[in-house]
Amino acid sequence: MKIGILSLQGAVSPHLDKLSELGVRGHWVKQPKDLEDLSGIILPGGESSTMLHLLRKAHLWEPLKLFVQKKPTWGICAGAILLAKEVVSPQQPSLEALDVRAVRNAYGRQTESFIERVKPSVQWMDAEPMEGVFIRAPRFETLGPQVKILFSLDSEPVMLHQGKTLASSFHPELTSANKFHQFFLKLCQESC
Amino acid sequence: MATEMKLKTGLAEMLKGGVIMDVVNAEQAKIAEKAGAVAVMALERIPADIRKEGGVARMSPVDKVLEIMEVVSIPVMAKARIGHFVEAMILENLGVDFIDESEVLTPADEQYHIDKFQFKVPFVCGARNLGEALRRIGEGAAMIRTKGEAGSGNIVEAVRHLRSLRSQIRRLTTLGHEELVNEAKELGAPLTLVEWVAKNGKLPVPNFAAGGVATPADAALCRWLGAESVFVGSGIFKSENPEQLAHSIVEATTHFEDAALLAKCSRGLGSAMRGLDVHLLKPEERLAERGW
């Protein structure tokens, strides 16, 4: 199974480490041909506006838009913003794979970044609260009927699932847990 | 890792592979964001002007920092003078996302750097070698920027310091545990950090490069030499065509290993900033020497 990580900008190496802990090699995705033969792709945290810019320049926008419709994709923070159907604060284009509105930097600037336990909303994994690292994180609003909430913080959704798409506003790759990566790999295996 | 440190290095992780551009006002900040910068760095004057005009270089005026924060959605960094913890307190209060305790500004304290653990906002600090890098991390820095000679348009110092850091790290990984105490003494660095580097073969925080980046090729060179990304100061706004150069440096930083793309994005840029021969600089004109 070949897993890609969008590697134009952002926290790529922590995902490579997590995948390697699970015995899977992650592959850099920087140009359209890198999408060939992938079973799934991770869109990492970083700056979504920078990634948008580089996606266009690398002629990856259209191929990636098609890819995320067909194959398992997990967007984290900036990556989740790229996947949302609508993006505000400010408004920007997106891949529109997840029926949700993403509000950028909704919790504030870096001095408002925080770590809290996030709670599983459904029977999922072993259903324990997990460490959630939120860095200039987005908020998810107006969820579509197909969108399932996997984890929440207080009453707000922070990890979502719709078909082959996963999105989290926090950063599991910065914690010691690799359950989230396991879950994503399972999703990739099932759709192979 | 303590909670605060995880949040601080976490933001540094998010900035990897992106270009951080020096800006002095809102107009430049907008150009930088539009060109794909991952963050902007607010400062009073860009290094080439500090070099030319002389005088004391301080933190950016507060109104300018606010004006910059107002117009961009990407993180805003700002420079504070070495040891000037009050400038840092003010910048943190304004809500900047990262503080650069920078040798490019005139040092405020010739003995001590800022105790960065006292702040919620993360800090980046400059370093010329492993000892200096680990002392800064020991004081709480969440990112290390290997120093070049800022405002010179000459990449030679950045290359020297990147190479020296890399080879010192590689050497540590070959030493036996009993040799590390002496090594810590020689480096003037905390033993726990020396042990960490010896075990992991890298710094415990992201490592960017800065100082003298004037072309897309310079940025790519830094990445080849192990920098996880670059800061660009005078190079952009002192060039003939800042907007296009900014675009190209962003692209070159991401696709540093792709020669065809580097060739393509290096076209039509006009002339780069005029560079300085760093060997002709007097010792007191060398900004990289500041910090200890």
Interface residues (C-beta under 8 A of the other chain):
Chain A: S7 L8 Q9 G10 A11 V12 S13 P14 K30 G45 G46 E47 S49 T50 H53 L54 K57 A58 C77 A78 S89 P90 R104 N105 G108 R109 Q110 T111 S113 F114 I115 V133 I135 R136 H171 L174
Chain B: T3 K6 L7 G10 L11 E13 M14 L15 K16 G17 G18 E33 A35 G36 A37 V38 A39 S73 I74 P75 E92 G95 V96 D97 F98 K120 V121 P122 H247 V250 E251 T254 H255 D258
